Amino acid sequence: VEALARMAAMAAVDGNAREHERLSREVIAQAESRGIPADTPASVFPARARFELIEPRFEEYSAIQFKGALRVQGRLLQEKARLLAELEAEYQKVLPWKALEWTTAAYFRLAQIHELFARSLFEAEIPEMSEEEMDIYQTAIEDKARVYQETAQQRYETLRVRGLPRGAEPCARFRL
C-alpha cells in the first residue's frame, strides 16, 4: 500500500492527474481489501489518497460565485448545494481512517465548505429588482448564509476543542 501511495504521489508531482487518481483509488482498494486498521501508521496512506481525490471537486466548489441574473444565480446555488452535499459525504469517508493529519484536514474542510457557502451568499451579486424585492432578497440570503456560517463555526470550534496531541502538527496547508 505504501508503494502504491508513493507512486500516486510521484504521479501528482509529474502532473499526471489521471494516473494519480487511478493509483490513489488503488491505494484505498488495497487498504480496504487487506483490512488495514484505522489509527495505524499504514492508515495514513488510504486517508491521504481519499482526501486528495476530493480536492479537485473542492476547488470547483470554491470557485462558484453567485453572480448574474436571478435565474443564473439560482442554477449556481443549486450546483454549489449539490457539491456541498457531495463534499460533505466524501470528506466524512476520510475520518474513519483516524490518520491524524488527514482526519484533521478533512474535518477542517468539513467546516470550510460551509464557511465558503456562507461567504458566497453574503457576497452574492444583487440582480436588478425593485427596492422592496431587494430587501426581501437580501434578508433571505443573509438568513440562509447564517445557517451555513453557524455550521462552520460549530465545526471549527469542535476542531479547536479536540485539538491535536502534544507535538502533533496539522498538514501545513490547513494551519489555523
N, C-alpha and C positions, 0 to 999 in steps of 0.2 A: 504494500500500500504506500509506503514511504517513497519507493522508487517511482511509482506512478505519479505521486504528488510532485516529486521533483521534476519529472518530465513535463507535467502540466505547467509548473512554474517557468520552466525553460521555454515552453511554447508561448506563454504570456509575454515573457521578455522579448522573444523574437517577433512579437506582434501577430502571431498566428492564432487568432481568436477561435477559429473552428477546431483546431487541434487542442487548444486549451480547454474548450468546452467538452470535447469528446473525452479527454483524459480525466478531467475533473469528475465527469459523470461515472467514469470507470473507477475512480478512487472511492466514490460513495458506494457504488455497487459492490466493490470488493470488500469494503469495510463492513457493509451490512451482511454480505454472504458469509464472511469469516467471523461474524459476531464480535467484532471489536467492541469492548465495553466502553461506556462513557467514562469521562473523568480519568482517562489514562493518557500517557504520552502519545499513544497511537491515535487517539480520538481527535487530535489536533488536525490531522490530515483530512478526514471527511468533513469536519466542521469548516475548515478553511475553504475546501472545494465547494461546499454548499453555499457559503457566503459569497464567494467570488462569482459563482454562477448567477447570483441575483443582481449583482451590481450594475450590469448594463440596463436592466429594467429600472433600477433606482435612478440612474442618470436620465433615462427617458422621462420618468415621473417628475424629477426635479425641474426639467426644462419646460413643463407645461405651465403656461401663464394664462390667466383669464383676460383676454383682450378681444376686441372686435365687437361685432353686433351681438345682441342678446342671444340670438339663435346659435351663433358660433360659440359663445361662452357656455351655453347650455350643453353643447356637444363636448366641449373641453372639460366641463365639470363632470360629465358622465365618464369620460375617458380617465380622468385623474382619479375619480372614485373607484373605478374598476381596477386600476393599477394599485391603488392603496390597498384594496382587499387582497389582491394577488401578493403584493409585497408583504403584507401582514402575515399571510399564510406561509410564505416561503421563509421569511426570517424566523418564524416560530420553529421551523424544521432544523435550524442550527442549534437551538437551545438544548435539546436532549443530549447532544454530544458532551456537554459540560466541559468544553475546552475553554479555559478562562479567557484568553484573548478574543476568541471568535464569538463566544457567548456574550461577552461584554460589547463587542462591536455590533452584534445582531440586536441586542437589547437597545443599544444607542440608536440604531436605525429604526427600531420599532417606535421610539419616541420621535425621532426626527421626521419620519414620514408624516406624522400628524402635525408637527410644527410647520412643515413646509406647506401642507394643505391649508392650514390657518393663514399663513403668510400670503399665500396665493389669493385667498379670498379677501384678506384685508387690502391687498394691493390691486384687486381687480379693477379693470377699466370700467368706468360707468358709461354705459351706452346712452345715446340720446333718448330722452324721455321727459315728461313733464316734471316739474319740481315735486309734486305730490308723489308721483310714481318713483322718483329718485329717492325720496325719503324712505318709502316702503322698501325699495330695493336694497338700499344701504343698511337698513335695520335688519332685514332678513339675512343679508350676507354676514353682517357682524355677529348676529346671533349664532349662525352656523359655524363661523370661524372660531368663536369662543369655545364651542364644544370640542373642536379639534385641538385648540390651544390647551384646554384643561387636560385632555388625554395626554398630550405631550408633557405637560408639567408633572402630572402624576407619574408618568414613566421615568422622566428624568430624576424625579425625587426618589423613586424606587431604586434606580441605579446608584444614586448618591448614597442612600442609606445602606444599601447592600455593601457598597464599597468594594474594594479589592483587598485581598490578603496582603499583609505587610511584605514589601519587596516586589510585589507583582506590578507589572507595567501593562496598561492597555495598549492596544495597537496604536502606533504613532498617528495614524490617520484620524483617530477618534478621541484624542485627548480633549477633555472638557475644559 
